[in-house]
Amino acid sequence: MLHEKAEPAAAGTATDDGQVATGKTLRYGLVALIFFATALNYVDRQVLALLKPMLEVEFGWSDQQFAHLGSSFQISAALALLGVGWFVDRFGVRFAYGAAVALWSLAGMGHAIAMTVQQFVAARITLAVAESVNTPAAIKAAATYLPLKERSLGIGLINTAPNIGAIVTPLLIPPFALAFGWPAAFLVTGGLGFIWLAFWIVGTRKLKPVTSNVKSASAVKGVRWGDLLSDRRSWAVIGAKAFTDLVWWFMLFWMPDFFARQFGMAQGTLGYPIALIYVLAAIGAISSGALFPILLSRGFSVNGARKLSMFLFALMILPAPLALYAGSPWTAALLIGMALFAHQGFSTNIFGMTADIVPTARVASVIAMGAVAGNLSGTAMIEFAGWSLTTGVGYWPMFAICAAAYLVALGWIHLLVPKLEPVTA
């Protein structure tokens, strides 16, 4: 029921104005659906970090054990991503995305019945495997159904969704869990995915690809891995994700603990500075999607517009370590928020760059490989943080790594692909 069918004509390209309007409406609806799915993705995964103080009392976890729990998620997602690109490319966006949301919603709800650390690990692993489909499927959908002029802004809007989830979750989940218990928090957040699924099935039935290469929208036989792995464009994306995603995973997993530890904030109040952080991150995602077409309209090449955008965002993250010396949680939140503003700006341009320069049939696989690299580097960062906190070193090494990561990533991209050139299929 969810499989795409190859269509002979592109939506929104007919001469009839009504058909053009309908095509645009369907594409805007697609962006909205992916936006909400991505937000739910981050709601489900962030609940654990926000409930750390409560769960520590319940299960007696140490910092290192908590790090291991986070690592089990990252490693499971990385392993799953080895097959996710093939899964999305083989079965199509509609089926892959719908099945993934159903499974991760069940896994999120499964945390509510976990009674031991081992059961939590099992729920996290299942959640990780299903949620790993999200980003490759989202970027594949953008490359397939959005024309080039709409694609960067569409990806930018989609890339704000993690931040919206990360804004709403710390504001609502801690007080909700205090009022109704931590199992209820997992049940409610997981159950939202099934509401989304109904809209996805109905809302994507009439979508058509905007490229004449219709095989990219439907099931394909598979990606030639030799071609993918021998292509410097693929490694530019993979390396950039490895260098930068570790910052995102570190911040997402450890910031509730940072504010509780650094400023003595209680379970019911630590969500407020965290929400501010992700408000700034959301603004970064939106602004980066708008910046690229503005630079194009002013005469920049695709290469110049992408790399200048990345460079500006890389500079903005450099002050992040000053959060360690902030006198209040709000000052720290502003500094960390500017870092995630920069991260989201840089990340949106990585995704846009991938859709620009990688052949459409390989987009999901390349994004998946980049996500594998990012999850593995994120695992290393989470474990490193657990060791650093357990041994009394503190948070400063991780913040120093975060500050330098984006200039290193941009240097890597420029080394492998000195000139970014859009592909046509």
N, C-alpha and C positions, 0 to 999 in steps of 0.2 A: 504493500500500500504506500510505502514511503519512497520506493525507488523512483529516481528521475527517469524520464524518457527523453531521448534526443529529439530536439525540435528543429525544424528546417529554417525558422526565421527568428530573428532576435527581437525580444520584447522592447518596445519603445522606439523601434526604428521604422515602423510603418508610416505611410503618408497620412493616414487618418489620425486627426488630432485626438479623438477619443481613445484610440488604441495607444498612442504615445502617453497620454495622461495615465491610462490604466497601467502601462508598464512602469512608469515612475512610481505610482502608488504601491505596486507590488514590491518594487525594489526598496522603497522607504519602509514598507512593512517588514521586509527581510532584515534590514538593518536594526529595526526595533526589536524583532524577535531574538536576533543574535545578541543584542545589547542586554536584554533581560536574562538570557541564558548565561551569559558570561558573568553578570552580576550575581546570579544564584550560585554559580560555580565558586565564586570567592566568598559568598556568605557561608556556604557549607564548609569550606576548608578553614575559615578564620574562626569559627565558633570555638574550636579546641584551644587555640592560643588565648582567646579572651577569657575562657573559663579555667585557665591554668591555676590560679590561686584556689579555686573551689575544688578542682580535681586533685590538686596536690594534697589537700587535707583528706579527701576521700580515699586516695590510693597510695599516698606517701611517696610520690615521685621526687627524685632529685633532679638538678639541672641537667646532668648528663643523661638520665633516663628520659627526660622530656625531649632532649635533643635526639635521642635514638628514635623516639616516636615520630618526630618530624622527619628524620632521615628515612624511616620506613616508607613514608609517603613519597618523598622525593625519588628514592631508588625505584619504587614500584612504578611511579609515573614514567621515569626514564626508560625502564624496561618495556613498559607498555607502548611507549612512543616509537619503539623500533618497528612496531607493526601498525601503528595508528595511521601513518601516511598511506600505507598500502590499503588499509581498511577503508579510509575515506575516498581515496582515488578509485578503489575497486567497486564499492557499493554506492557511492554518491553521497552528497552532502545531506540530503533529506533523511535518508534512512540512518546514516551513521550518527548524525546529530541527535535525532529523536531517540534512538536506542541508548545512546550514551547518557542523555539526561535522565531517562527512566532508571537506568542502573545506578547512577550516582545519587539520585534521590533516595532510592532504597537503602543504599549504603549509609547515607547521612542519617536516615532514621534508625539504622541499625546500631549507631552509637548509643542510643537511648537504652538498649537492653544489655550493653556491655557491662560486665561485673568484674572483669579482671583486665590487667594491662594487655594480656595476650588477645583478649576479645576486642579491645580497642585497636590493637595493631591490625587484626583481621578486617575490621571495619574501615580503617584508614587505607589499607592496601586496596580494598575493593573500590573505595572512593577515588583513590589516585588513578587506578586503571581506567575507570570510566571518565573522570574529569580530564584525562590527558587528550581526549578527542577534541576538546573544545577549541583550542587555538588553531590547530591545523584545519578543522572544519570551517571555522569562521573565516580564515584568510582564503581558503579555497572558495568559499561562497562569494567573497568579495571579488576575487579574481575572475570568477565565472559569470556573475550576474550584474556586476557594477562596471560601467564604462570607465575608461581611464580618468576622465575629468571628475567623476564622482567618487572614484575609488579611494583616494587619499583621505578625503574628508569623511567618507563612510568608515574607513578603518580607524580614523582618529576618534570618531564617535563611539565605535565599538570598544576601542581601547580605553575609553573612560569608564566602562562598565565595572571593571574590577575595583575602581576607586569608589564608585557609588555603592557597591556591595560592602566595601571596606569602611565607608562612612556610616551607612545605616547600621551595620552589624554591631560596632562597639557602642553605639548610642542605645540600641534596643536590647541586645542579648544579655549583657550583665544584669541590668535591673529585672529583665524577664526571668532569668535563671534564679535570681534571689527570691522572686515572688512565687515562682511555680516549680522550681527545681531544675537542675541541669538536664535531666532526660527530656523534659518538655521542650527545651530550646532546640535539641537535635530533631525531635519529632516535627516541630512546626517548620523549621527551615528546610528539612528534607521534603516535606509534603508539598511545598510550593512548586517543586519541579513538575509534578503531575498536572497542575493547572496549566503551566507553560506548554506542556506536551500537547494538550488539546488544541491550543492556538497554533502550534507549529504544524500539526497535521493539516488543519484547515487552511492556514494562511500561506502555505508554500505550494499548494497544488498546481497553480497556474503559472508559476515562474518559468521564464525562458532564458537561456544564456544570451549574453550580449555579444558573444564572439561567434564568428562563423565556424570556429573549430568546436562543433557541438559535442564531440567526444569528451571534452574537458568537463562538461556538466554532468555526464552520466557515467555509468559503469565503464571502466576501461580495463584492459588486460593486466596492466601493471606498469610500474616504472622500471626502466633499465638502470639498475643500481650502478653498473659500471660507468654509464654516462653521468649519472648524478654525482658520484664520488670523484670522478676525474675532472669535474667542472669547478674552476676556481670561484665562480659565483656562489656555488653551494657552500663552499668552505668559508667564504666571506660572511655568509649568514650564520653558519654554525659557530664560527669563532666569536662573532659579535654577540650572539646569544649567550655563549659560555662566559664571556667577560662581564656581561651586564646583568644577566638574570640572577646571579648570586646576590646582588644588592637587593633586588625585589624580595627574594625568598627570605633573606636574613631579616629585612624590615618587617615583612608580614608575620613571620613566626616569632620574633623576639621583642618587638617594640612594646607589647603589653607588659612584658617582664621588665624591660628597660625603665619604663615610667614608674612601675611599682617599686623597683629596686633603687632607682636613682633619686626619686622624689617622694618615696613612701606613700604613693597613692593607693587608695583602697579599691576593691573590686568594683564597686558601684560608680566610681568617679574616673578611673583611668581611661574610660572610653572617650572622654571629651577631647583631650589633646590628640588622641589617635584619629578621631574623626576629622579634626583640623588638618592633620597630615594628609589624609586622603582627599580632602576638598582641594588642596593645592595640587595633588597628583592628578586629579580629574581635570583641573584647568590646564595642566601640562599636556595631557592627551588631546584635549580639544584644540589648544592653540597650535600644536604641532601639525594637526591635520589641516589647519587653515594656512599655516606658514608656507608649506611647500607650493600650493598653487599660486599664492601671492608672489613668491619668488619667480615662479615660471612666467607669470604675467608681466614681470618686470625685466624679462629677457634672459634670465638665468637658464642654463641647460639643466636637464634632469640631474646630471652629475653634480653640477654646482649647487643646485637648490637642495638636494639631499644632504650633501656633505657640509654645506654651510649650516643647515639646520642642526645637524648632529653636533657640529663643533660648538655652536652656541649653547646647546643643552649640556654638553660635556663640561663647559666652563662653569655652569651654574651649580654643579654638584660639589665643586671643590671645597666650599666652606662647611660641608656636613660635619666634620669632626668637632667643630666648635660647639655642637650640641652637648658634648661631654662637660663643658665648662659653663653651661647656661645656668643662670640663677633661679629660673623658674621653669616649670613644665611647659608653659606657653612659649617661651623663647626657644626652648629645645624643639617644640613641635613645629615652629616656624622654620627653623634651620633644617630639620629632617623633612618637613613638607616641601621645602624648596629642592631638596635632594630628589624626592620622588616626583616632583614636578619635572625635574630634569630627566629622570629615568623614563617617565612616560613619554616625554617628548622624543627622546632618543629611540625608545622602543617602537613607537608608532612609525618612525622613519625606517627602522629596520624592516618592519612588516611591509610598509609601502615600497621600499627598495626591492624586497623579495617579489612582490606582485609585479613590479616594473621589469625586473631583469631576468627572472627565472621563467622558463617555459611553463605555460599554464598547467599542463598535465603533470608537472613535477612540483607545483607549488606546495601542496599539502605535505608531500614527502620531505621537501627541504625544510619547511617550517617544523615538521615533526622532529627531524634530526637536530635542528637548532634547539628545540625544546628539550630533547634528550641531553644535549650538552649543557643547557641551562639548568636542568634539574640536577645533573651530576655536580656541577659547580656549586649549586645551591646546597646540595647535601654536604659537600665539603665545608661550606661556610657555616651551616647550622651546627655541624659537629665541632668545628673549630671554636665556635662561640660557646658551646657547652663545655669544652675543655678549658677555654680561657676564663670562664666564670667560675668553674669548679676549682681551678688552681689559684684564683685570686688575681689574675692578670687584669680582668675587667673587660670593658667594651672597646677600648681604644684601638686594638689592632683591626677589628672588623670595620670600624669607621674609616680608618686610614685606607684600607683596601677599597671601600666604597668610593672614596674621593677620587682615586686614580683610575678606576675601572673603565670609564667612558672614553677618556683620551686614548687609552690603550686599545679599546675596541675600534675607535675611528682609525687609528693608525693601522690596525689589522685590515680593515676594509679597504683602505686606500692602497695598502701593499698588494693585496690580491686582485683588486679590481680598480686600477687607476682611473678608469673612465666608466661610469655607469651608463649603460645604453639600454633603452626599453626593447623588449622583445615584442613580436607581433602575434604570437600564437602560444 
